[in-house]
Amino acid sequence: MKILLVFPGIEHGATTHSDKGSWTSIVFGYPIITLIHLAAITPKKYTVTIVNENYETLDFDTDADLIGITTYTMTAPRVYEIADEFRRRGKKVVLGGYHATALPEEAKQHADSVVLSWAENTWPKLLNDAENGKLKPFYGPDDSYSLENIPPLRRDLITHDPMMGAVQTTRGCPNKCEFCAIGSFSHHGVRQRPIKDVINDIKHMPNRLLLFHDPHLTVNRKYAKQLFQELIRHKIKKHWVANGTTNMLNAVDDDWLDLARKSGCTEWFVGFESVSQKALDGIKKTHNKVKDFKRLVKRLHDYGMTVQGGIIFGFDEDTPDIFDITLEKIDEFEIDVLEINILTPYPGTPLFKRLDKEGRIFTKDWSKYNQVEVVYEPKNMTIKELEEGTRKMAKECYSHYNIIKRNARIFANLKGLGAFLPAATNYNFRRYYQKDFHF
């Protein structure tokens, strides 16, 4: 049986399918590991091909017997379009991913089968059923899976490999932030891959830049420290980026940070989310303490690592003055790169359920659930104020003057390729926000 796995084109983000073939897609192409992981757990008797629409053209005349498509909320309309066309041509289609898990009945309208949650246990069963003509409408969720003995990821199936590759060491997050989709998947705690498997995976990656695709690498400080030590012991010379939480990065000792830097850490992505403590408490991200943000950034800078911060606008506690306050604070904190988003209530999250119950969600056009469009009624400002305020923030933050100022700090803190990534990201974000926020 021949299997085609599809990652749909993305319309919004630092790199989109419209960048296909450009230098941006080479340097900033986002490494996708979901499908090469799925291919790795596919029994060897099946033939697997992967098409990432952000880099390749999808051929609907494929001779594949089974089509598997991963689904984000913002890509759902494109996924359904692809699925409907393949089914029209007589192909069996399976949908999976976050959105399909959150809204399985909706997804089933466009597929022969839907995989809910993680696929380690259910995917091989589905393939056996498909081969025998007994495909069930739903598989899972089955959270009894283990990340032990997962075969090496099928990196040989990647036809377009950007400068940055990716690996995952842990899955799941113990935090229950109201807006976060990851928490909706993490009902049974955090799972970890054996460190020896992670190291082996990294060794076989051609990429010099590496993204740890974990919700946050700081979830288990002891595990992370052992990982850093093994990266050093195996003399793996890669620059890496990972997600970390404010409370954990503030709590780790100096030796932990020193090992992170020596093992190749270039940058931490930190979800600050807001400079308003009331807003953070309101979304149940109480482990974030605004009073500690500046100290955290300075501490990471002292160890030669940069900080990419995530900020979200549109929380119920936000008023129109939040934009100017945020701009002032970001400059004070000396954050190196800033990701700016409008709050998006993804299906399956507590936030979506609450806003939907309150009658505040005014569209379920999933293509608009992209973190740059408003899909709900804000509480303490108008839709226009939220849109214009975010636009103003992005324009000011990514003015040439502010980019040069931040990049000068980055090159003073880091050298070589390690400094190139965050510095270049500043310019790429300007390009992205110019396009999406229209300035």
C-alpha positions as CSV (number, residue, x, y, z in Angstrom):
1,M,0.0,0.0,0.0
2,K,1.3,3.5,-0.9
3,I,0.8,6.3,1.5
4,L,1.0,10.1,0.8
5,L,1.4,12.4,3.8
6,V,0.5,16.1,3.2
7,F,1.4,19.2,5.0
8,P,-0.9,22.0,3.7
9,G,0.2,25.5,2.6
10,I,0.3,28.2,5.3
11,E,-1.0,31.7,4.5
12,H,0.3,33.5,7.5
13,G,3.6,33.4,9.3
14,A,7.2,34.3,9.0
15,T,7.5,31.9,6.0
16,T,4.4,31.0,3.9
17,H,3.8,28.9,0.8
18,S,4.1,32.1,-1.3
19,D,7.8,32.2,-0.3
20,K,8.3,28.9,-2.1
21,G,11.8,28.8,-3.6
22,S,12.9,32.1,-2.1
23,W,15.9,32.8,0.2
24,T,13.4,33.2,3.0
25,S,12.2,29.7,2.7
26,I,15.8,28.4,2.8
27,V,16.9,30.5,5.8
28,F,13.6,30.7,7.8
29,G,11.6,27.7,6.6
30,Y,9.9,26.2,9.6
31,P,11.0,22.6,10.2
32,I,8.0,20.3,10.3
33,I,8.6,17.0,12.1
34,T,5.0,15.7,12.4
35,L,5.0,13.8,9.1
36,I,8.5,12.4,9.3
37,H,7.6,11.1,12.7
38,L,4.4,9.5,11.3
39,A,6.5,8.0,8.5
40,A,8.9,6.6,11.1
41,I,6.2,4.7,13.0
42,T,4.7,3.4,9.7
43,P,5.4,-0.4,9.2
44,K,8.2,-0.9,6.7
45,K,6.0,-2.9,4.3
46,Y,4.3,0.4,3.3
47,T,5.7,3.0,1.0
48,V,5.6,6.6,2.2
49,T,5.9,9.9,0.4
50,I,5.7,13.3,1.9
51,V,4.6,16.6,0.2
52,N,4.9,19.9,2.0
53,E,2.9,22.4,0.1
54,N,5.0,25.3,1.4
55,Y,7.8,24.0,-0.8
56,E,6.3,21.6,-3.3
57,T,3.4,21.4,-5.6
58,L,0.8,18.8,-4.7
59,D,0.0,16.3,-7.5
60,F,-3.6,15.1,-7.2
61,D,-2.9,12.4,-9.8
62,T,-0.7,10.5,-7.3
63,D,-0.9,6.7,-7.4
64,A,-1.0,6.6,-3.5
65,D,-3.7,4.4,-2.0
66,L,-4.1,6.4,1.2
67,I,-3.8,10.2,1.8
68,G,-3.0,11.4,5.3
69,I,-3.2,15.2,6.0
70,T,-2.2,17.1,9.2
71,T,-4.6,19.9,10.2
72,Y,-4.0,23.2,12.0
73,T,-7.0,25.4,12.6
74,M,-5.9,28.1,10.2
75,T,-5.1,25.5,7.5
76,A,-8.4,23.6,7.9
77,P,-10.1,25.2,4.9
78,R,-7.2,24.2,2.7
79,V,-7.0,20.8,4.2
80,Y,-10.7,20.2,3.5
81,E,-10.3,21.4,0.0
82,I,-7.4,18.9,-0.6
83,A,-9.3,16.1,1.1
84,D,-12.4,16.6,-0.9
85,E,-10.5,16.6,-4.2
86,F,-8.7,13.4,-3.4
87,R,-11.9,11.7,-2.3
88,R,-13.6,12.9,-5.5
89,R,-10.8,11.0,-7.3
90,G,-11.6,7.9,-5.3
91,K,-8.8,8.1,-2.8
92,K,-9.1,7.2,0.9
93,V,-8.3,10.2,3.1
94,V,-7.3,10.3,6.8
95,L,-7.1,13.6,8.7
96,G,-5.2,14.2,12.0
97,G,-3.6,16.9,14.0
98,Y,-4.8,19.5,16.5
99,H,-7.9,20.8,14.6
100,A,-9.2,17.4,13.6
101,T,-8.8,16.3,17.2
102,A,-10.7,19.4,18.5
103,L,-13.5,19.0,16.0
104,P,-13.6,15.4,14.8
105,E,-17.1,15.4,13.6
106,E,-16.4,18.4,11.4
107,A,-13.2,16.8,10.0
108,K,-15.1,13.5,9.3
109,Q,-17.3,15.3,6.8
110,H,-14.2,15.6,4.6
111,A,-12.4,12.3,5.4
112,D,-12.9,8.6,5.5
113,S,-11.2,8.5,8.9
114,V,-10.0,10.8,11.6
115,V,-7.1,10.2,14.0
116,L,-7.6,11.9,17.4
117,S,-4.7,13.0,19.5
118,W,-1.3,11.2,19.3
119,A,-0.9,8.5,16.6
120,E,1.8,6.2,18.0
121,N,-0.7,3.4,18.9
122,T,-3.5,4.2,16.5
123,W,-1.7,4.8,13.2
124,P,-0.4,1.2,12.6
125,K,-3.9,-0.1,13.5
126,L,-5.5,2.3,11.0
127,L,-3.1,1.2,8.2
128,N,-3.8,-2.4,8.8
129,D,-7.6,-1.7,8.7
130,A,-7.2,0.3,5.5
131,E,-5.2,-2.4,3.8
132,N,-8.0,-4.9,4.6
133,G,-10.8,-2.5,3.6
134,K,-12.1,-2.1,7.1
135,L,-11.2,1.5,7.9
136,K,-13.1,2.9,10.9
137,P,-14.4,6.4,11.1
138,F,-12.4,7.4,14.2
139,Y,-9.2,6.2,15.8
140,G,-8.3,7.3,19.3
141,P,-7.7,9.1,21.4
142,D,-5.2,6.7,22.9
143,D,-2.9,8.3,25.4
144,S,-1.2,5.0,26.5
145,Y,1.6,5.6,24.0
146,S,5.3,5.7,24.9
147,L,8.1,7.6,23.3
148,E,10.5,4.8,24.1
149,N,11.9,2.9,21.1
150,I,10.5,5.3,18.5
151,P,12.3,4.6,15.2
152,P,14.6,7.4,13.8
153,L,12.6,10.1,12.1
154,R,12.4,9.6,8.3
155,R,14.5,12.7,7.4
156,D,15.3,11.0,4.1
157,L,11.8,11.9,3.1
158,I,12.4,15.7,3.4
159,T,12.8,17.1,-0.1
160,H,13.3,20.7,1.0
161,D,15.5,21.1,4.1
162,P,15.8,24.7,5.4
163,M,18.8,25.8,7.4
164,M,17.0,25.0,10.6
165,G,16.1,21.4,11.4
166,A,14.0,20.2,14.4
167,V,13.8,17.5,17.0
168,Q,11.5,16.8,19.9
169,T,12.6,15.5,23.3
170,T,9.4,15.9,25.3
171,R,5.7,16.0,24.6
172,G,3.0,17.6,26.7
173,C,2.9,20.6,29.1
174,P,1.7,20.6,32.8
175,N,0.6,24.3,32.5
176,K,-3.1,24.9,31.7
177,C,-3.1,28.4,30.1
178,E,-6.6,29.2,29.0
179,F,-5.6,30.2,25.4
180,C,-3.1,27.4,24.7
181,A,-3.9,24.5,22.4
182,I,-1.0,22.4,23.6
183,G,-2.6,22.1,27.1
184,S,-5.7,20.6,25.4
185,F,-3.5,17.7,24.2
186,S,-1.7,17.2,27.5
187,H,-4.2,15.3,29.5
188,H,-1.8,12.6,30.7
189,G,1.3,14.5,31.6
190,V,4.6,14.9,30.0
191,R,6.4,12.1,28.0
192,Q,10.1,12.1,27.3
193,R,12.3,10.4,24.7
194,P,15.4,8.6,25.9
195,I,18.3,11.1,25.6
196,K,20.4,8.6,23.6
197,D,17.7,8.5,20.9
198,V,17.6,12.3,20.8
199,I,21.3,12.6,20.5
200,N,21.3,9.9,17.7
201,D,18.6,11.9,15.9
202,I,20.6,15.1,16.1
203,K,23.8,13.5,14.9
204,H,22.1,12.5,11.7
205,M,20.7,15.9,10.9
206,P,22.5,17.9,8.3
207,N,21.3,21.2,9.7
208,R,23.6,23.5,11.6
209,L,20.7,25.2,13.3
210,L,18.4,23.2,15.5
211,L,15.0,23.9,16.9
212,F,13.8,21.9,19.9
213,H,10.2,21.3,19.0
214,D,9.1,20.9,22.7
215,P,6.3,22.9,24.3
216,H,9.1,24.0,26.5
217,L,12.5,22.4,27.1
218,T,12.5,23.6,30.7
219,V,9.6,21.3,31.8
220,N,12.1,18.9,33.4
221,R,15.2,20.7,34.4
222,K,17.1,17.5,35.3
223,Y,16.3,15.9,32.0
224,A,17.3,19.1,30.1
225,K,20.6,19.3,32.0
226,Q,21.5,15.7,31.1
227,L,20.7,16.5,27.5
228,F,23.0,19.5,27.5
229,Q,25.8,17.4,29.0
230,E,25.4,14.8,26.3
231,L,25.4,17.3,23.5
232,I,28.7,18.6,24.9
233,R,30.1,15.1,25.5
234,H,29.3,14.0,21.9
235,K,30.8,17.3,20.6
236,I,27.7,18.2,18.6
237,K,28.5,21.6,17.1
238,K,25.0,23.0,16.4
239,H,23.4,26.2,17.4
240,W,20.0,25.6,18.9
241,V,16.8,27.4,19.9
242,A,14.2,26.2,22.4
243,N,11.1,27.3,24.2
244,G,11.3,28.0,27.9
245,T,9.0,29.3,30.6
246,T,9.8,32.4,32.7
247,N,9.4,30.6,36.0
248,M,11.7,27.7,35.1
249,L,14.4,29.8,33.5
250,N,14.4,32.1,36.6
251,A,14.6,29.0,38.8
252,V,17.5,27.1,37.2
253,D,21.0,27.4,38.7
254,D,23.9,29.1,37.0
255,D,25.5,25.7,36.1
256,W,22.3,24.8,34.1
257,L,22.5,28.0,32.1
258,D,26.2,27.6,31.5
259,L,25.7,24.1,30.2
260,A,22.8,25.3,27.9
261,R,25.1,27.9,26.4
262,K,28.1,25.6,26.0
263,S,25.9,22.9,24.4
264,G,25.0,25.4,21.6
265,C,22.0,27.4,22.9
266,T,21.6,30.6,20.9
267,E,18.1,31.7,21.8
268,W,15.2,31.0,24.1
269,F,11.7,31.7,23.0
270,V,9.7,32.9,26.0
271,G,6.0,33.3,26.1
272,F,5.8,36.5,28.1
273,E,2.3,37.0,26.6
274,S,1.6,40.3,28.4
275,V,3.2,43.0,30.5
276,S,0.0,43.2,32.5
277,Q,-0.1,40.9,35.5
278,K,-3.9,41.1,35.6
279,A,-4.1,39.8,32.1
280,L,-1.7,36.9,32.9
281,D,-3.7,36.0,35.9
282,G,-6.9,36.2,33.9
283,I,-5.7,33.6,31.4
284,K,-4.3,31.4,34.2
285,K,-0.7,31.9,33.2
286,T,0.1,32.7,36.8
287,H,3.6,31.3,36.7
288,N,4.5,34.4,34.6
289,K,5.5,37.3,36.9
290,V,6.0,40.6,35.1
291,K,8.2,41.9,37.9
292,D,10.7,39.1,37.0
293,F,10.8,39.7,33.3
294,K,13.7,42.2,33.2
295,R,15.8,40.1,35.5
296,L,15.2,37.0,33.4
297,V,16.3,38.6,30.1
298,K,19.4,40.1,31.7
299,R,20.3,36.7,33.2
300,L,20.1,35.0,29.8
301,H,22.0,37.8,28.2
302,D,24.7,37.4,30.9
303,Y,25.2,33.8,29.7
304,G,25.4,34.8,26.0
305,M,21.9,33.8,25.0
306,T,19.3,35.9,23.3
307,V,15.6,36.1,24.0
308,Q,12.7,36.0,21.5
309,G,9.6,37.1,23.4
310,G,6.0,36.3,22.6
311,I,3.4,39.0,23.2
312,I,-0.4,38.6,22.7
313,F,-2.9,41.5,22.6
314,G,-6.7,41.2,23.2
315,F,-7.0,39.7,26.6
316,D,-10.1,40.7,28.6
317,E,-8.0,42.9,30.9
318,D,-6.4,44.8,27.9
319,T,-7.4,48.4,27.4
320,P,-6.3,50.7,24.5
321,D,-3.3,51.9,26.5
322,I,-1.7,48.4,26.6
323,F,0.1,49.0,23.3
324,D,2.1,52.0,24.4
325,I,2.8,50.4,27.8
326,T,4.0,47.2,26.1
327,L,6.3,49.0,23.7
328,E,7.9,50.9,26.6
329,K,8.4,47.7,28.6
330,I,9.8,45.7,25.8
331,D,12.5,48.3,25.3
332,E,13.1,48.4,29.0
333,F,13.4,44.6,29.2
334,E,15.9,44.6,26.2
335,I,14.1,41.6,24.5
336,D,16.1,40.8,21.3
337,V,13.2,39.6,19.0
338,L,9.5,40.0,19.5
339,E,6.7,37.9,18.2
340,I,3.5,40.0,18.2
341,N,0.1,38.2,17.9
342,I,-3.6,39.0,18.3
343,L,-5.3,36.6,20.7
344,T,-6.8,33.6,18.9
345,P,-9.4,31.3,20.6
346,Y,-8.5,28.0,19.1
347,P,-11.3,25.3,19.1
348,G,-10.7,22.8,22.0
349,T,-9.2,25.4,24.3
350,P,-11.0,26.7,27.5
351,L,-10.8,30.2,25.9
352,F,-12.8,29.1,22.9
353,K,-15.4,27.4,25.0
354,R,-15.7,30.5,27.2
355,L,-15.9,33.1,24.5
356,D,-18.3,30.9,22.5
357,K,-20.6,30.5,25.5
358,E,-20.5,34.2,26.0
359,G,-21.5,34.8,22.4
360,R,-18.4,36.8,21.6
361,I,-17.0,34.7,18.7
362,F,-18.4,36.2,15.6
363,T,-16.8,34.0,12.9
364,K,-15.8,30.4,12.6
365,D,-14.1,30.9,9.3
366,W,-11.0,29.0,10.4
367,S,-8.7,30.7,7.9
368,K,-9.0,33.8,10.0
369,Y,-7.7,32.0,13.1
370,N,-4.2,33.0,12.3
371,Q,-3.2,35.3,15.1
372,V,-3.3,38.5,13.0
373,E,-7.1,38.8,12.5
374,V,-9.7,39.4,15.2
375,V,-12.4,36.7,15.4
376,Y,-14.1,37.6,18.7
377,E,-15.5,40.7,20.5
378,P,-12.8,42.2,22.8
379,K,-14.0,43.1,26.2
380,N,-12.4,46.5,26.9
381,M,-11.7,47.9,23.5
382,T,-13.3,47.8,20.0
383,I,-12.2,45.4,17.3
384,K,-10.7,48.4,15.4
385,E,-8.7,49.5,18.5
386,L,-7.3,46.0,18.8
387,E,-6.4,45.8,15.1
388,E,-4.9,49.3,14.9
389,G,-3.1,49.1,18.2
390,T,-1.4,45.8,17.2
391,R,-0.5,47.2,13.8
392,K,1.0,50.3,15.5
393,M,2.9,48.1,17.9
394,A,4.3,46.0,15.1
395,K,5.2,49.0,12.9
396,E,7.1,50.7,15.8
397,C,8.8,47.6,17.1
398,Y,10.0,46.8,13.6
399,S,11.1,50.2,12.5
400,H,14.6,50.2,11.0
401,Y,15.9,52.2,14.0
402,N,14.6,49.7,16.6
403,I,15.8,46.7,14.5
404,I,19.4,48.2,14.3
405,K,19.4,48.9,18.0
406,R,18.4,45.3,18.9
407,N,20.7,43.8,16.4
408,A,23.7,45.8,17.7
409,R,23.0,44.3,21.1
410,I,22.7,40.8,19.7
411,F,26.1,41.0,17.9
412,A,27.6,42.4,21.1
413,N,26.3,39.4,23.0
414,L,26.9,36.6,20.4
415,K,29.3,35.8,17.7
416,G,29.1,34.1,14.3
417,L,26.2,32.0,13.2
418,G,24.7,32.1,16.6
419,A,24.1,35.9,16.3
420,F,23.0,35.6,12.7
421,L,19.7,33.8,13.4
422,P,18.1,36.3,15.9
423,A,19.4,39.3,14.0
424,A,18.1,38.0,10.6
425,T,14.8,37.1,12.4
426,N,14.3,40.7,13.2
427,Y,14.4,41.6,9.5
428,N,12.2,38.7,8.5
429,F,9.6,39.6,11.2
430,R,9.5,43.1,9.7
431,R,8.8,41.6,6.3
432,Y,6.1,39.3,7.8
433,Y,4.3,42.1,9.8
434,Q,4.5,44.5,6.9
435,K,2.5,42.0,4.9
436,D,0.0,40.9,7.6
437,F,-0.5,44.2,9.4
438,H,-0.3,46.3,6.3
439,F,2.3,49.0,7.1
